[in-house]
Amino acid sequence: MICTPSNPSIGEFVECYFSVSGRIDKISWSTPDGNPQSGIDKHFVSSFDVSGPTSITLLEVCNGSSCTKSITEVFLDLTADLVSIFSTNAKNYFR
């Protein structure tokens, strides 16, 4: 499981991939703080609105009728990007 970037800023999208040889029908993902908080594909994209530590978890890998529970976590430390926070707030203020 690979996720990039490893140190995202608030609001930046994090992309995770799971690569394996052979047929994969479904991969279940979860993240407590992301938007979206879950997904079921080899590729998962989420963004985060709060700073601090969080994680993205690979829960299950399915091939045909067989599923394997797989708890694999990637830990992220979200950093605040003051320029983008200011820009977002300014846009909302001047609407």
Secondary structure, DSSP 8 states (H G I E B T S, - for coil): -EEE-SS-BTT-EEEEE---SS---EEEEE-SSEESSEE-SSEEEEEESS-EEEEEEEEEEEETTEEEEEEEEEEEEEB--HHHHHHHHHHHHT-
